[in-house]
Amino acid sequence: MTETTTGKTNRWVKAALVVSLALNLVILMAIGGAFWRFGPPPGEADRFRAKSGPVMYVAALDRTERRALFEEARERGGRERGGPQAQGVIAALKAEPFDVAAFKAAIDEEVSVVDRRSAALLEGLVARVAAMNEDEREAYAERIKEFARHAKKHDRMRRSE
């Protein structure tokens, strides 16, 4: 024996499906609007952010190469990953009485760590590019070109705001 549905039940099912479809469309439109307004989510956004200057050359490397390069730079440039970077500066700021010389020394130490890491990053970048074959260098050059194009477009958009 087969069951038949009544007209009322059938209407409720249709209404529920229409409401569900409408809610799904609203959610999809909200997500699409967020992408349109704010760009892609963090992580993959690195490919789309405007890069210029020296950071563009590192950003044009693939993700695994970039990570390895940054890790090497941290090791050679001082302070292990995840270490408290501003500890000396914070301690100098909280000291009573405030010691300008200690604050300046802490800032100078931070700058020297950044300089050492930057130098290590540059050395690692040069070594990686030198190890690339012709095809890899061509692909790398194209990625740099793309970043430069995005940076130029981003600069024009910022100036017009």
C-alpha positions as a Markdown table, in Angstrom:
| # | Residue | x | y | z |
|---|---|---|---|---|
| 1 | Met | 0.0 | 0.0 | 0.0 |
| 2 | Thr | 1.4 | 3.4 | -0.9 |
| 3 | Glu | 1.0 | 6.5 | 1.2 |
| 4 | Thr | -0.2 | 9.7 | -0.3 |
| 5 | Thr | 0.7 | 13.2 | 0.9 |
| 6 | Thr | -1.9 | 15.7 | 1.6 |
| 7 | Gly | -2.0 | 19.1 | -0.1 |
| 8 | Lys | -1.1 | 20.9 | 3.2 |
| 9 | Thr | 2.1 | 18.8 | 3.8 |
| 10 | Asn | 3.2 | 19.2 | 0.2 |
| 11 | Arg | 2.8 | 23.0 | 0.5 |
| 12 | Trp | 4.9 | 23.1 | 3.7 |
| 13 | Val | 7.7 | 21.1 | 2.0 |
| 14 | Lys | 7.7 | 23.5 | -1.0 |
| 15 | Ala | 7.7 | 26.5 | 1.3 |
| 16 | Ala | 10.6 | 25.1 | 3.3 |
| 17 | Leu | 12.5 | 24.4 | 0.1 |
| 18 | Val | 12.0 | 27.9 | -1.1 |
| 19 | Val | 13.0 | 29.5 | 2.2 |
| 20 | Ser | 16.1 | 27.2 | 2.3 |
| 21 | Leu | 17.1 | 28.2 | -1.2 |
| 22 | Ala | 16.6 | 31.9 | -0.4 |
| 23 | Leu | 18.8 | 31.6 | 2.7 |
| 24 | Asn | 21.5 | 29.7 | 0.8 |
| 25 | Leu | 21.5 | 32.5 | -1.8 |
| 26 | Val | 21.7 | 35.2 | 0.8 |
| 27 | Ile | 24.7 | 33.4 | 2.4 |
| 28 | Leu | 26.4 | 32.9 | -0.9 |
| 29 | Met | 25.9 | 36.5 | -1.8 |
| 30 | Ala | 27.3 | 37.7 | 1.5 |
| 31 | Ile | 30.4 | 35.6 | 1.1 |
| 32 | Gly | 30.8 | 36.8 | -2.5 |
| 33 | Gly | 30.4 | 40.4 | -1.3 |
| 34 | Ala | 33.0 | 39.9 | 1.4 |
| 35 | Phe | 35.5 | 38.5 | -1.2 |
| 36 | Trp | 34.6 | 41.5 | -3.5 |
| 37 | Arg | 35.1 | 44.0 | -0.7 |
| 38 | Phe | 37.9 | 42.5 | 1.4 |
| 39 | Gly | 39.7 | 40.1 | -1.0 |
| 40 | Pro | 40.7 | 36.5 | -0.5 |
| 41 | Pro | 41.1 | 34.9 | 3.0 |
| 42 | Pro | 44.5 | 35.0 | 4.7 |
| 43 | Gly | 47.0 | 32.5 | 3.5 |
| 44 | Glu | 46.3 | 32.5 | -0.2 |
| 45 | Ala | 46.0 | 36.3 | -0.1 |
| 46 | Asp | 49.8 | 36.6 | -0.4 |
| 47 | Arg | 49.4 | 35.9 | -4.1 |
| 48 | Phe | 47.1 | 38.9 | -4.5 |
| 49 | Arg | 48.5 | 41.5 | -2.2 |
| 50 | Ala | 50.4 | 44.3 | -3.9 |
| 51 | Lys | 54.1 | 43.7 | -3.4 |
| 52 | Ser | 56.8 | 46.1 | -4.3 |
| 53 | Gly | 60.5 | 46.6 | -3.5 |
| 54 | Pro | 62.7 | 43.8 | -2.1 |
| 55 | Val | 59.8 | 41.9 | -0.6 |
| 56 | Met | 58.4 | 41.3 | -4.1 |
| 57 | Tyr | 61.4 | 39.1 | -5.0 |
| 58 | Val | 61.0 | 36.9 | -1.9 |
| 59 | Ala | 57.2 | 36.8 | -2.4 |
| 60 | Ala | 57.6 | 35.5 | -6.0 |
| 61 | Leu | 59.2 | 32.3 | -4.7 |
| 62 | Asp | 56.8 | 29.4 | -4.2 |
| 63 | Arg | 55.5 | 28.9 | -0.6 |
| 64 | Thr | 57.8 | 26.1 | 0.4 |
| 65 | Glu | 60.9 | 28.0 | -0.8 |
| 66 | Arg | 59.7 | 31.1 | 1.0 |
| 67 | Arg | 59.2 | 29.3 | 4.3 |
| 68 | Ala | 62.6 | 27.6 | 4.1 |
| 69 | Leu | 64.2 | 30.9 | 3.2 |
| 70 | Phe | 62.6 | 32.7 | 6.2 |
| 71 | Glu | 63.5 | 29.9 | 8.6 |
| 72 | Glu | 67.1 | 30.0 | 7.4 |
| 73 | Ala | 67.2 | 33.8 | 7.8 |
| 74 | Arg | 65.8 | 33.5 | 11.4 |
| 75 | Glu | 68.5 | 31.0 | 12.3 |
| 76 | Arg | 71.3 | 33.0 | 10.8 |
| 77 | Gly | 69.9 | 36.4 | 11.8 |
| 78 | Gly | 69.4 | 35.8 | 15.4 |
| 79 | Arg | 66.5 | 34.9 | 17.8 |
| 80 | Glu | 64.7 | 31.7 | 17.3 |
| 81 | Arg | 61.2 | 31.5 | 15.8 |
| 82 | Gly | 58.5 | 32.5 | 18.2 |
| 83 | Gly | 60.8 | 34.3 | 20.6 |
| 84 | Pro | 59.7 | 37.5 | 22.3 |
| 85 | Gln | 60.9 | 40.1 | 19.9 |
| 86 | Ala | 60.0 | 43.2 | 21.8 |
| 87 | Gln | 61.0 | 42.0 | 25.3 |
| 88 | Gly | 63.9 | 44.4 | 25.7 |
| 89 | Val | 61.9 | 47.4 | 24.4 |
| 90 | Ile | 58.9 | 46.6 | 26.7 |
| 91 | Ala | 61.2 | 46.3 | 29.7 |
| 92 | Ala | 62.8 | 49.6 | 28.9 |
| 93 | Leu | 59.5 | 51.3 | 28.5 |
| 94 | Lys | 58.2 | 49.9 | 31.8 |
| 95 | Ala | 61.3 | 50.8 | 33.8 |
| 96 | Glu | 61.0 | 53.4 | 36.6 |
| 97 | Pro | 62.6 | 55.8 | 36.2 |
| 98 | Phe | 62.6 | 55.7 | 32.4 |
| 99 | Asp | 66.0 | 55.3 | 31.0 |
| 100 | Val | 66.3 | 56.8 | 27.5 |
| 101 | Ala | 69.7 | 55.2 | 26.8 |
| 102 | Ala | 68.3 | 51.7 | 27.7 |
| 103 | Phe | 65.3 | 52.3 | 25.5 |
| 104 | Lys | 67.6 | 53.4 | 22.6 |
| 105 | Ala | 69.8 | 50.4 | 23.1 |
| 106 | Ala | 66.8 | 48.0 | 23.0 |
| 107 | Ile | 65.5 | 49.6 | 19.8 |
| 108 | Asp | 69.0 | 49.4 | 18.3 |
| 109 | Glu | 69.2 | 45.7 | 19.2 |
| 110 | Glu | 65.8 | 45.2 | 17.4 |
| 111 | Val | 67.0 | 47.0 | 14.3 |
| 112 | Ser | 70.2 | 45.0 | 14.3 |
| 113 | Val | 68.3 | 41.8 | 14.4 |
| 114 | Val | 66.1 | 42.9 | 11.5 |
| 115 | Asp | 69.2 | 44.0 | 9.6 |
| 116 | Arg | 70.9 | 40.6 | 10.2 |
| 117 | Arg | 67.8 | 38.7 | 9.1 |
| 118 | Ser | 67.4 | 40.9 | 6.0 |
| 119 | Ala | 71.0 | 40.2 | 5.1 |
| 120 | Ala | 70.6 | 36.5 | 5.6 |
| 121 | Leu | 67.3 | 36.6 | 3.6 |
| 122 | Leu | 69.1 | 38.3 | 0.7 |
| 123 | Glu | 72.0 | 35.8 | 0.8 |
| 124 | Gly | 69.5 | 32.9 | 0.8 |
| 125 | Leu | 67.5 | 34.4 | -2.0 |
| 126 | Val | 70.6 | 34.9 | -4.2 |
| 127 | Ala | 71.7 | 31.3 | -3.5 |
| 128 | Arg | 68.3 | 30.0 | -4.5 |
| 129 | Val | 68.1 | 32.0 | -7.7 |
| 130 | Ala | 71.6 | 30.9 | -8.6 |
| 131 | Ala | 70.6 | 27.3 | -8.2 |
| 132 | Met | 67.6 | 27.7 | -10.5 |
| 133 | Asn | 67.7 | 26.3 | -14.1 |
| 134 | Glu | 66.7 | 28.5 | -17.0 |
| 135 | Asp | 63.0 | 27.5 | -17.0 |
| 136 | Glu | 62.7 | 28.1 | -13.2 |
| 137 | Arg | 64.3 | 31.5 | -13.6 |
| 138 | Glu | 61.9 | 32.4 | -16.4 |
| 139 | Ala | 58.9 | 31.4 | -14.3 |
| 140 | Tyr | 60.3 | 33.3 | -11.3 |
| 141 | Ala | 60.8 | 36.4 | -13.6 |
| 142 | Glu | 57.1 | 36.1 | -14.7 |
| 143 | Arg | 55.9 | 36.0 | -11.1 |
| 144 | Ile | 58.0 | 39.1 | -10.3 |
| 145 | Lys | 56.5 | 40.8 | -13.3 |
| 146 | Glu | 53.0 | 39.9 | -12.2 |
| 147 | Phe | 53.7 | 41.3 | -8.6 |
| 148 | Ala | 55.1 | 44.5 | -10.1 |
| 149 | Arg | 51.9 | 44.9 | -12.3 |
| 150 | His | 49.7 | 44.4 | -9.2 |
| 151 | Ala | 51.8 | 46.8 | -7.2 |
| 152 | Lys | 51.5 | 49.5 | -9.9 |
| 153 | Lys | 47.7 | 49.0 | -10.1 |
| 154 | His | 47.4 | 49.1 | -6.3 |
| 155 | Asp | 49.5 | 52.3 | -6.1 |
| 156 | Arg | 47.2 | 54.0 | -8.7 |
| 157 | Met | 44.1 | 52.9 | -6.7 |
| 158 | Arg | 45.5 | 54.3 | -3.5 |
| 159 | Arg | 46.5 | 57.6 | -5.0 |
| 160 | Ser | 42.9 | 58.0 | -6.4 |
| 161 | Glu | 41.3 | 57.6 | -2.9 |
